Amino acid sequence: MKTIRIIILVTLLICSLLPACGPSPAEQAATATLAAANIFATLTAQAPTATATYTPTPTTTATPTATSTPTSTSTPRPTRTPTPTLTPTPSLSSVVLTLDDLPAGFKPMPADQLSEMEKASPKGASVFSFQDNARSQFVIGILTPFSDRNEQAVFDSMLPRNVEMMAVAMGADKNPRQLRGLEKIGEARAGITALSKLLSLSMRWDILAFRRSEAGVFIFVGYPDGDKPAVPVGDLARSLDKRISKFNAIIKIATQSPLSGDQSAIGVDIKNGAELAMDQLKQPLEDMGFKIELAPFDDQASPATGTSNAQDIVADPEILCVVGHYNSGVQIPSSDIYHRAGLANVSPANTNPKVTERGYAEVSRIVGRDDMQGTVAAQFAMGKGMKSVYVIHDKTTYGQLIAEAFKREAEKGSIKVIGFEGTQEKVKFDDILAPLIAANPDVLFFGGIYDQASVLFKQAREKGYQGILLSDDGFDSPEAIAIGGPGLLEGGGLYYTTVAGPAQLYPGTAKFQTDFKARYGADPKPFAAQGYDAMAICLKAIENAAKETGNQMPSREAVAHAVRALKDFPGITGKIKFNAIGDLVAAPYFVVQVVSADPAKWMYNKLDQVLYISLP
C-alpha cells in the first residue's frame, strides 16, 4: 500500500545515507519491509508475531529470519474495490518544509539522492530532505496526496481513533518511547503511539505522521543516540500543518437576492455580477492556498425566507462575507442575524437608512440612501417646473420611506401634494386611480418596485393620464417597460431616480459589460455592477485580513473590520470609501429618462442628471 511504500522509501534513503546500516541493499529492503509491516500492524491494532529485525545471512540475497504474521482476530479488511477518485488541490503537492524551517547549519541532501527518492515516491508526492553539515542529523519527509478514498481510509486507519496526528520516537536502545513535548496541532488530539523499532542504528529517529486535507504526511528526524534533535519533529509538523491546512480551507462568500419570483430579473444579475467578480478576482486568495466558492441563496424577496437563509449562512463557518440583498425589507432582519454572528454584509442595493443607522460594524453598503433618494426625486420634479404631485407607495419599508421623503421635500418647495396613499394591489388599480385622474396632477410618483409600479402606470395611461411618471430605483429593470409597454413613454415621459445608474454610465465598467454579456448572454441589468463591486470588497477584505494573520484563515470579525478599513477602494462603479456607520462618504444619485420601449435597450436609457450627495 502507498503508506507502507512511503515508510520503505524513507528507511531505504536513511540507510543509503548512513554507513552504520551495514547490511546490503537487499538485506536493508527486507528489514525495512518487515519494519513497515510491523508499523502498519501496530497502527491498525493487528499485533504481529515477530518483530522487524536484521539478521545477516551468508547468501547474497537477504532472507529475514522473522516473519510478520498477524494474529489479530479482528475482521479482515474487505477486498479493495474501485472507489471515487479524489481531486487534490493542485498546489498541495508543492507544500514542503524549507531551510527557513530549520536551524542554521542544515542544507539540502545531495540532488542525486533526493532525485532517486522522488522517482520512487508515489505520483504527486512532494519530498523534502535535509542534513546538517556533519551529516549527523537528518530531516526527511514525504507529503502524498491521496488518489482515491481507499488510500485515504487506509491512512486514517493507521491513526488511533479520533487522533489525526501520531508520533513515535525510537532509537538504538530498541525501546520505543513517547515523543515528549508534542502539542496539539490543529484539532488533532495528543495521541502518542509507541511503535517497534524501525532500524537497528546508532541513531534515534523521531517519526510523526498526520493527515491534512487530502494528503498523508510522514516526517522523520534523525539524530545521534544520546543527543537531542536540532529541531523537534513536532515543531516541523506544526510548520507544515499550517501550510497544508490552507489547502483544506474553503472560503465561501454568500449572495442573497431574489433568484425566483417577480423580482428575480434583478436578483439573478446581482448574483451574476458577484459571481463574475469572484471568478476574476479570487486569485490572490487562491495563491495563499484557499479554495474560494460562491454560496448563492434565493431570498425570494421575502423577509421570512431571507432570515431563514441567514440562519443557514451563519451556521456555515466557511462563509466569511455576504453580498446582499436587493430588498431592504429583507436585508434589515437578515442582517440582525449576520450582526450577531459577526459576519460581514456588503449590500449592493439596499437603500433604507436603517440598514446602517443601527450601528452594526458588520454592515456596509455601496449605494445611497432612500431618505436622500426621495429628496433627489422631489428636487428633480421642481426643477422641471412641476406644481402638483400624487404620491403612491407599496406599503413596504422601502417604498413608503422614499415616498415620505419625497413628500417632505416637495412640501418644502413649490409642489403641492394632492394625494398620498399606500397600496398592496398589483392587478387592478381603479379605486386608487379614480381620484388621481380627477385631480390630474403634473406628476405621479410611485415609491416601490417595478412589478407593481409598471401595472399602475400602464393603467393610468390607459385612463388618459398624461403627466410625468416618476419612480425610484425599484423601477430600474428592463422588465418595467416589458410590463408597462410603450404607453408609459407618452405624455410627460417616464423617469426614475436610482442610486445605481446603468452600467454604461460608469467609466470603469467597459470591460465588465463585455465580460458579463459574453458569460451570461445579455447586458447586465441594474445592480449587477454593484454586485460585482460588493463581491470585490468582500474578496479584498478577506485577503487583507488573511495577510494580518500570516496568510491564515481570518476570523469573521477580522473580515468585517477589514471591509470598513478599505480606503478609496477602486470599484468599477467608482472609488468606494465608508464612513463610520458603513454608508458611502459621498454617494451618486441618478435621474434617468426611459427612452425606448424595447427592454433590450434598457441600459441605454438617457441620463437626465447626476448628483453626488454627502450622506449624513
C-alpha positions in Angstrom: 0.0 0.0 0.0 1.1 3.6 -0.5 1.6 4.2 3.2 3.9 1.2 3.6 5.7 2.2 0.5 6.4 5.6 1.9 8.0 4.1 5.0 10.0 1.7 3.0 11.3 4.5 0.8 12.3 6.6 3.8 14.1 3.8 5.5 16.0 2.9 2.4 17.0 6.6 2.0 18.1 6.6 5.6 20.2 3.5 5.1 21.8 4.9 2.0 23.0 7.9 3.9 24.4 6.1 6.9 27.4 3.7 6.9 26.1 2.3 10.2 23.3 0.5 8.3 25.8 -2.2 7.3 23.6 -4.7 5.5 23.4 -4.9 1.8 20.6 -3.0 0.0 18.7 -6.3 -0.4 19.0 -7.0 3.2 18.0 -3.5 4.1 15.0 -3.8 1.9 13.9 -7.0 3.7 14.4 -5.4 7.1 12.5 -2.3 6.0 9.7 -4.3 4.6 9.3 -6.2 7.9 9.6 -2.9 9.8 6.9 -1.4 7.6 4.7 -4.4 8.2 5.1 -4.0 12.0 4.3 -0.3 11.8 1.2 -0.9 9.8 0.1 -3.8 12.0 0.7 -1.8 15.2 -1.3 1.2 14.0 -4.1 -1.0 12.8 -4.2 -2.9 16.1 -3.0 -6.1 14.4 -0.2 -7.3 16.7 2.5 -9.1 14.7 4.0 -12.3 15.9 7.5 -11.2 15.0 9.5 -8.0 15.2 11.3 -6.5 12.3 15.0 -7.3 12.7 18.1 -7.6 10.6 19.8 -11.0 10.7 22.9 -11.4 8.5 22.9 -14.4 6.2 25.8 -15.9 4.2 23.9 -15.5 0.9 23.9 -12.6 -1.4 20.3 -12.0 -1.0 18.6 -11.1 2.2 16.3 -13.6 3.8 14.9 -12.3 7.0 14.7 -14.8 9.9 11.5 -13.3 11.2 8.1 -13.2 9.5 5.3 -10.9 10.1 2.1 -12.9 10.6 -0.8 -11.0 12.1 -2.6 -13.0 14.9 -5.4 -10.5 15.4 -8.9 -11.8 15.5 -10.2 -8.6 14.0 -12.4 -8.8 11.0 -10.3 -9.0 7.8 -10.3 -5.9 5.6 -12.7 -6.1 2.6 -11.3 -6.6 -0.8 -10.4 -3.4 -2.5 -13.0 -2.2 -4.9 -12.9 0.7 -7.3 -13.7 3.9 -5.4 -14.3 7.5 -6.4 -11.1 9.3 -7.1 -10.2 12.4 -5.2 -9.2 15.7 -6.8 -6.5 17.1 -4.6 -5.8 20.8 -4.8 -3.1 21.1 -7.5 -0.8 23.2 -5.3 -1.0 20.8 -2.4 1.9 18.6 -3.8 4.1 21.7 -3.7 3.9 22.1 0.1 7.2 21.2 1.7 9.4 22.3 4.5 12.3 24.6 3.6 15.6 25.7 5.1 13.7 28.5 6.7 12.1 26.0 9.0 15.4 24.6 10.1 18.3 25.9 12.3 21.5 27.2 10.7 23.8 24.6 9.5 21.4 22.5 7.6 21.4 22.0 3.8 19.5 20.0 1.3 20.6 16.5 0.8 22.6 15.8 -2.4 20.5 16.2 -5.5 21.1 12.7 -6.7 19.8 11.1 -3.5 16.8 13.4 -3.5 16.1 12.6 -7.2 16.2 8.9 -6.5 13.7 9.3 -3.7 11.4 11.5 -5.8 11.5 8.9 -8.6 10.5 6.1 -6.2 7.8 8.2 -4.5 4.1 8.0 -5.2 2.9 10.1 -8.1 2.1 13.6 -7.0 4.1 13.4 -3.8 6.4 16.1 -2.6 9.7 15.0 -0.9 11.9 17.1 1.2 15.2 16.1 2.8 17.9 17.9 4.7 21.1 17.1 6.6 23.4 19.1 8.8 27.0 19.8 7.8 28.3 16.9 9.9 25.8 14.5 8.3 24.8 13.5 11.8 21.2 15.0 11.8 18.6 14.5 9.2 15.1 15.8 8.4 13.2 13.7 5.8 9.6 14.0 4.8 7.0 12.9 2.3 3.6 14.5 1.6 1.5 12.4 -0.7 -2.0 13.4 -2.0 -4.5 10.5 -1.9 -5.7 9.3 -5.3 -8.8 7.7 -4.0 -10.9 7.2 -0.9 -9.4 3.8 -0.1 -5.9 5.2 0.2 -7.3 7.9 2.5 -9.2 5.4 4.6 -6.1 3.2 5.0 -4.0 6.1 6.2 -6.8 7.2 8.6 -7.0 3.6 9.9 -3.3 3.9 10.9 -4.1 6.7 13.3 -5.7 5.8 16.7 -9.4 6.6 16.8 -10.2 10.4 16.9 -6.5 11.2 16.6 -5.3 12.9 13.4 -1.6 13.0 14.4 0.6 10.4 15.9 4.3 10.4 16.7 6.8 7.9 18.0 10.4 8.0 19.0 12.8 5.1 18.6 16.5 4.6 18.8 19.4 2.4 19.3 18.2 1.4 22.8 15.5 -0.5 21.0 12.9 0.7 23.5 10.2 2.8 22.0 9.4 5.9 24.0 6.9 8.6 23.7 7.9 11.8 21.9 7.7 14.4 24.6 6.6 17.9 24.2 4.3 17.3 21.2 1.4 19.7 21.4 -2.0 19.6 19.7 -1.7 20.5 16.1 -4.9 22.0 14.7 -7.7 19.9 16.1 -5.6 16.8 16.5 -5.5 15.2 19.9 -2.1 14.5 21.5 -2.4 10.8 20.9 1.0 9.3 21.1 1.5 5.7 19.9 4.7 3.8 20.6 6.0 1.6 17.8 8.5 -1.1 17.4 12.0 -0.1 16.5 12.4 0.9 12.8 16.1 0.1 12.3 19.0 -1.2 14.4 21.0 2.0 14.1 23.2 4.0 16.5 20.8 6.9 15.9 17.4 7.8 17.2 14.5 8.6 14.9 11.5 10.6 15.8 8.7 9.9 13.4 5.5 11.8 13.1 2.5 11.1 10.8 -0.6 13.1 10.2 -3.3 13.8 7.6 -4.5 17.1 6.5 -6.6 18.0 3.6 -6.5 15.0 1.2 -2.9 14.1 1.9 -0.9 12.0 4.3 2.4 13.2 5.7 5.4 11.4 7.3 8.3 13.4 8.9 11.4 11.7 10.1 14.0 13.5 12.3 17.2 11.5 12.9 19.9 12.5 15.4 22.7 10.7 17.3 21.7 8.5 20.2 22.1 10.3 23.4 21.9 13.7 21.7 18.9 16.0 21.1 17.3 16.8 17.7 18.3 20.1 16.2 14.6 20.8 15.8 11.7 18.8 17.4 9.6 16.8 14.9 6.5 18.4 16.4 7.8 21.9 15.5 8.3 20.8 12.0 4.9 19.3 11.8 3.3 22.4 13.1 5.0 24.5 10.4 4.0 22.1 7.7 0.5 21.7 9.1 -0.2 25.4 8.8 0.6 25.4 5.1 -1.3 22.3 4.4 -4.4 23.4 6.4 -4.8 26.3 3.9 -5.3 23.8 1.1 -8.1 22.3 3.1 -9.6 25.7 3.9 -12.6 26.6 1.8 -13.7 30.2 1.9 -17.2 30.9 0.8 -18.9 34.2 0.1 -22.7 34.0 0.1 -25.1 36.0 -2.0 -28.7 36.7 -1.0 -31.1 38.1 -3.6 -34.4 37.0 -5.3 -33.4 34.3 -7.7 -37.1 33.3 -8.3 -40.4 35.2 -8.4 -41.4 38.6 -9.7 -38.1 40.4 -8.8 -35.7 37.7 -10.0 -34.7 39.7 -13.1 -32.6 42.0 -10.8 -31.8 39.4 -8.2 -30.2 37.0 -10.6 -28.0 39.7 -12.1 -26.8 40.8 -8.6 -25.7 37.2 -8.1 -24.2 37.0 -11.6 -22.2 40.2 -11.1 -20.9 38.8 -7.8 -20.1 35.5 -9.4 -18.1 37.2 -12.2 -16.1 39.2 -9.7 -15.3 36.1 -7.7 -14.0 34.3 -10.8 -11.9 37.3 -11.9 -10.6 38.5 -8.5 -10.1 35.4 -6.4 -6.5 34.6 -7.5 -4.7 36.4 -4.6 -6.6 34.2 -2.1 -6.0 31.1 -4.2 -2.3 31.9 -4.2 -2.4 31.8 -0.5 -3.8 28.3 -0.8 -7.5 28.8 -0.2 -10.4 27.4 -2.2 -12.9 30.2 -3.0 -16.5 29.3 -3.5 -19.8 31.1 -4.1 -22.8 30.2 -2.0 -25.9 31.7 -3.7 -29.1 31.9 -1.7 -32.6 32.8 -3.1 -34.3 35.1 -0.6 -37.4 35.3 -2.8 -37.8 38.9 -1.8 -39.3 37.6 1.4 -38.2 38.5 4.9 -39.1 35.1 6.2 -37.0 33.3 3.5 -34.2 35.8 3.9 -33.9 35.3 7.6 -34.2 31.5 7.3 -31.3 31.6 4.7 -29.4 33.9 7.1 -29.5 31.3 9.8 -28.1 28.7 7.4 -25.4 31.2 6.3 -24.1 32.0 9.8 -24.2 28.3 10.7 -21.6 27.6 7.9 -18.2 28.6 9.3 -16.7 28.7 5.8 -18.8 31.7 4.9 -16.9 34.9 5.7 -18.9 37.5 3.9 -22.4 38.1 2.4 -23.3 40.1 -0.7 -26.9 41.1 -0.4 -29.8 41.9 -0.5 -32.0 43.6 -3.1 -34.9 44.5 -0.8 -34.3 46.5 2.3 -37.2 44.8 4.0 -35.3 41.5 3.6 -31.9 42.9 4.4 -32.8 44.5 7.7 -34.0 41.4 9.6 -31.4 39.2 7.9 -28.5 41.5 8.9 -29.6 41.3 12.5 -28.6 37.6 12.3 -25.3 38.5 10.5 -24.6 41.0 13.1 -25.0 38.5 16.0 -22.6 36.2 14.2 -20.0 38.9 13.4 -20.4 38.2 9.7 -19.6 41.0 7.2 -22.5 42.0 4.9 -21.8 44.3 1.9 -25.0 45.5 0.4 -25.1 46.2 -3.4 -28.7 47.7 -3.4 -30.3 48.3 0.0 -31.2 52.0 0.5 -33.2 52.2 3.7 -31.4 54.4 6.3 -32.0 51.8 8.9 -29.6 49.4 7.1 -26.7 51.4 8.5 -28.2 53.5 11.3 -28.3 50.6 13.7 -24.6 50.9 14.0 -23.7 47.4 13.0 -20.0 47.1 12.4 -20.6 44.2 10.0 -23.0 46.0 7.6 -21.8 48.3 4.9 -23.4 49.4 1.6 -22.1 50.8 -1.7 -25.2 52.7 -2.7 -27.0 55.8 -1.5 -29.9 56.0 0.9 -33.7 56.3 0.5 -34.0 59.4 2.6 -31.8 61.2 0.1 -33.3 59.5 -3.0 -36.8 60.8 -2.2 -35.3 64.2 -1.8 -33.5 64.0 -5.2 -36.7 62.9 -6.9 -38.6 65.9 -5.5 -35.9 68.3 -6.5 -35.9 66.9 -10.0 -39.7 67.5 -10.2 -39.3 71.0 -9.0 -36.5 71.6 -11.5 -38.9 70.6 -14.3 -41.3 73.2 -13.1 -43.9 70.8 -11.8 -46.6 72.3 -9.4 -48.6 69.3 -8.2 -48.0 65.6 -7.4 -49.9 62.5 -6.4 -47.8 60.1 -4.3 -48.5 56.4 -4.0 -46.3 53.7 -2.3 -46.4 49.9 -2.0 -46.6 49.9 1.9 -43.2 48.2 2.1 -40.4 49.6 4.3 -38.5 50.6 1.2 -41.3 52.2 -0.9 -43.0 54.1 1.9 -39.8 55.6 3.2 -38.9 57.0 -0.2 -42.5 58.3 -0.7 -42.4 60.1 2.6 -39.0 61.7 1.9 -40.4 62.8 -1.5 -43.5 64.3 0.2 -41.5 66.2 2.8 -39.1 67.7 0.2 -42.0 68.6 -2.1 -43.9 70.4 0.6 -40.8 72.4 1.5 -40.7 73.6 -2.1 -43.2 74.7 -4.7 -45.0 71.4 -5.3 -48.5 70.7 -3.9 -49.1 67.1 -2.7 -52.6 66.3 -3.9 -52.7 62.8 -2.6 -50.6 60.4 -0.5 -51.6 56.7 0.0 -50.2 53.2 0.0 -51.5 50.0 -1.6 -50.6 46.4 -1.9 -52.8 46.0 -5.0 -50.9 44.6 -8.0 -53.6 43.9 -10.6 -56.5 46.4 -10.6 -55.9 50.0 -9.6 -59.3 51.5 -10.4 -60.1 52.7 -6.9 -56.7 54.3 -6.5 -56.6 55.9 -9.9 -60.1 57.4 -9.8 -59.1 60.4 -7.5 -55.8 60.8 -9.3 -57.3 61.1 -12.7 -59.9 63.6 -11.4 -57.1 65.7 -9.8 -54.8 65.4 -12.9 -51.5 66.3 -11.1 -48.4 67.2 -13.0 -46.5 64.2 -11.6 -47.5 60.7 -10.5 -44.8 59.4 -8.1 -44.7 55.8 -7.0 -42.4 54.5 -4.2 -41.9 50.8 -4.7 -40.8 48.0 -7.1 -41.3 47.8 -10.9 -43.6 44.8 -10.9 -46.3 46.9 -9.2 -45.4 50.3 -10.5 -45.5 49.3 -14.2 -49.0 48.0 -13.9 -50.2 51.1 -12.1 -48.5 53.4 -14.6 -49.9 51.4 -17.5 -53.5 51.6 -16.2 -53.0 55.4 -15.5 -52.1 56.0 -19.1 -54.9 53.8 -20.4 -57.3 56.1 -18.3 -55.9 59.2 -20.0 -53.3 60.4 -17.6 -50.6 62.3 -19.5 -48.4 63.8 -16.8 -44.8 62.8 -15.8 -44.5 59.3 -14.4 -41.7 59.2 -11.8 -40.4 56.4 -9.6 -37.3 55.2 -7.7 -34.6 52.7 -8.2 -37.0 49.9 -7.5 -38.3 50.7 -11.0 -34.9 50.2 -12.6 -35.4 47.0 -14.5 -36.0 46.2 -18.2 -39.0 44.2 -17.0 -40.6 47.5 -16.1 -41.1 48.6 -19.7 -41.9 45.0 -20.8 -44.8 45.0 -18.3 -45.9 48.6 -18.9 -45.5 48.8 -22.6 -44.8 51.8 -24.9 -47.7 53.9 -23.5 -45.5 54.7 -20.5 -43.3 56.9 -22.7 -46.2 59.1 -23.8 -47.2 62.4 -22.3 -44.7 64.0 -19.9 -42.5 60.9 -20.2 -41.2 58.2 -17.8 -38.4 58.9 -15.3 -36.9 57.2 -12.3 -34.2 58.0 -9.7 -31.6 55.5 -8.8 -28.6 55.0 -6.6 -27.2 52.8 -9.2 -27.2 54.0 -12.8 -27.0 51.8 -15.8 -23.6 50.1 -16.1 -22.5 52.2 -19.1 -22.7 55.4 -17.0 -19.7 54.3 -15.1 -16.3 54.9 -16.8 -14.8 51.8 -15.2 -17.4 49.3 -16.4 -16.5 48.8 -20.1 -14.7 45.5 -19.5 -17.3 44.4 -17.1 -20.1 44.9 -19.6 -18.2 42.9 -22.2 -17.3 40.1 -19.9 -20.8 40.0 -18.4 -22.5 39.7 -21.8 -20.0 37.1 -23.0 -20.7 34.9 -20.0 -24.4 35.4 -19.4 -25.6 36.2 -22.9 -27.3 39.5 -22.0 -26.3 43.0 -20.9 -26.0 43.5 -17.2 -29.2 44.7 -15.5 -29.2 47.3 -12.8 -27.2 46.5 -9.7 -25.2 43.8 -11.5 -22.2 46.2 -11.4 -22.8 46.8 -7.7 -23.0 43.1 -7.1 -19.5 42.9 -8.8 -18.2 45.6 -6.5 -19.7 44.2 -3.4 -18.0 40.9 -4.1 -14.7 42.6 -4.9 -14.9 44.3 -1.5 -15.5 41.0 0.3 -12.6 39.4 -1.5 -10.2 42.2 -0.8 -11.2 42.4 2.9 -10.7 38.7 3.3 -7.3 38.9 1.6 -6.2 41.8 3.8 -7.5 40.0 7.0 -5.6 36.8 5.9 -2.4 38.8 5.5 -2.7 40.1 9.0 -2.7 36.5 10.3 0.3 35.3 8.2 -1.9 34.2 5.3 -4.0 32.0 7.5 -7.8 31.7 7.6 -9.1 35.0 9.1 -12.0 35.3 11.5 -15.3 36.8 10.6 -14.7 39.7 12.9 -11.4 40.4 11.2 -13.1 40.4 7.8 -15.8 42.8 8.9 -13.1 45.1 10.3 -11.2 44.9 7.0 -14.2 45.9 5.0 -14.6 49.2 6.9 -10.8 49.7 6.7 -10.8 49.9 2.9 -9.9 53.4 1.7 -10.8 54.7 -1.7 -11.3 51.1 -3.0 -11.2 51.1 -6.8 -14.5 49.6 -7.7 -15.8 49.5 -11.3 -18.5 51.9 -10.2 -16.0 54.4 -8.7 -13.9 54.8 -5.6 -15.6 53.4 -2.5 -15.0 54.7 1.0 -17.2 54.0 4.0 -18.0 56.4 6.8 -18.3 55.4 10.5 -21.6 53.7 10.1 -21.0 51.9 6.8 -22.5 54.4 4.3 -20.6 55.9 1.5 -18.9 59.1 2.3 -20.4 60.6 -0.8 -23.0 58.7 -2.9 -24.1 59.4 -6.5 -27.8 59.7 -7.4 -29.0 59.5 -10.9 -32.2 60.6 -12.6 -32.8 58.6 -15.8 -35.4 59.0 -18.6 -36.7 55.9 -20.2 -36.5 56.5 -23.9 -37.1 53.1 -25.5 -40.0 50.6 -25.2 -37.5 47.8 -26.0 -36.4 46.0 -22.9 -33.2 45.0 -24.6 -32.2 48.7 -24.8 -32.9 49.5 -21.1 -29.3 50.1 -20.3 -29.2 52.8 -23.0 -31.8 55.0 -21.3 -31.0 58.7 -21.1 -29.2 60.2 -18.1 -31.0 63.4 -17.2 -28.8 64.4 -14.3 -26.5 63.0 -11.6 -25.9 64.4 -8.1 -23.2 63.5 -5.6 -24.5 63.9 -2.1 -22.7 63.6 1.2 -24.6 61.2 3.4 -25.5 62.0 7.0 
